[in-house]
Amino acid sequence: MCVSSDRELVAECRAGNAGAIRDLVERFQNDVFAICFRLLRHRHDAEDVAQDSFVRVFRSLHRWDTARPLKPWILTIAVNRCRTALSKRNRRPTPVEFLADVPGAEVPESSSELSAAISEALNELRGDYREVFILFHETGKPYEEIAEILERPVGTVKTWLHRARARVLAHLQAKGFALDNTDLNEP
């Protein structure tokens, strides 16, 4: 089954059409998983949360406002499920990883030091700053779509992104990377 518009697809899903349900998942699964993976930074957790996101989508499909675009609504659900997963993760003890002590474990190359430092800086950001930074820089979403996904004004998104960039830059400079303010500006 191939339904062209989101409204038609949702109507078919609401009617219980299994093909439409499969089509909806296939249409949005890459975007949902990508956001989950970038926010959670763990493939297994991202898979679980993406699946949970679609369960929530189908439970709430009857409440979707047809005047709104479907994709940002689904991505909002995914971001909220990620927030829940992160809060649960923060409450449970984390295992200590001894990567260097594991036989056959790869030691990061010096060329990936910047990438590792950026990941470390992102992990230290407030959750909303990290979400905006990832949605903008890693998924390429425009301000307006990020605002819709996070249900915040565009001005707030811009402010959070500016603050996230400043904190990432300060972290990288503290780690000894020679960067200036233009290195983390818009592409």
HELIX and SHEET records of a PDB file:
HELIX    1   1 ASP A    6  ARG A   14  1                                   9    
HELIX    2   2 ALA A   18  LEU A   40  1                                  23    
HELIX    3   3 ARG A   43  SER A   60  1                                  18    
HELIX    4   4 LEU A   61  ARG A   63  5                                   3    
HELIX    5   5 LEU A   70  ARG A   91  1                                  22    
HELIX    6   6 LEU A   99  ASP A  101  5                                   3    
HELIX    7   7 SER A  110  SER A  112  5                                   3    
HELIX    8   8 GLU A  113  GLU A  124  1                                  12    
HELIX    9   9 GLY A  127  PHE A  133  1                                   7    
HELIX   10  10 ILE A  134  GLU A  138  3                                   5    
HELIX   11  11 TYR A  143  LEU A  150  1                                   8    
HELIX   12  12 VAL A  154  ALA A  174  1                                  21    
HELIX   13  13 ASN A  181  LEU A  184  5                                   4    
END                                                                             
